[in-house]
Amino acid sequence: MKTQYYTATSFDGYIADQDNSLDWLFEVEDRGESPFGEFFSGVGAFAMGATTYEWVLAHERALERPSAWLEPYGDIPAWIFTHRELPKVPGANLHFVRGDVAPVHAAMTRAAAGRNVWLTGGGDLVGQFDDAGLLDEVILGVAPVALGAGAPVLPRRIPSSRLTLTSARPLGPFAYLTYDVRSPA
């Protein structure tokens, strides 16, 4: 079981634009070659921040069409980190939480039952998992686009001594990079 940060990024290192939008990503023609389905088949639980969740609600209209959440994620439990009240997608297995990531990670690990835990973002949330020594792997789908500004992949410094490149491969217009992450000392 691994705790993995799998995300798409612009080649200049942003996961969302200045408006916290992912629309730029859907402008990249992936020709149906995304490895996400294979990745997600190994996921037993996942987490995201409030901004990511709100973007999914707005972009996919998941409150009006719960199938927009349920079709890709099924009954996989999701933890949404937030400091405010957010609406729940009907029928989705959601847990709204705040505070320290360590006890939430323990609950996610139990729920994942030997499968992987996926951290979808944002970068600051993933940084909190790394700060706690709970991040095992980073998988970046690098898109052929520059945003110039926005939400960074990780707004933390992780020295190269903690990262080991385990895979680099082109797939369609994307370059997929996978790094093992050693816990901070």
Secondary structure as UniProt FT lines:
FT   STRAND          3..10
FT   TURN            11..12
FT   STRAND          14..16
FT   TURN            18..19
FT   HELIX           23..26
FT   TURN            31..32
FT   HELIX           36..40
FT   TURN            41..42
FT   STRAND          43..49
FT   HELIX           50..60
FT   TURN            61..64
FT   HELIX           67..73
FT   TURN            74..75
FT   STRAND          78..81
FT   TURN            90..91
FT   STRAND          94..97
FT   HELIX           101..112
FT   TURN            113..114
FT   STRAND          116..121
FT   HELIX           123..131
FT   TURN            132..133
FT   STRAND          137..143
FT   STRAND          151..152
FT   HELIX           160..162
FT   STRAND          163..171
FT   TURN            172..173
FT   STRAND          174..181
//
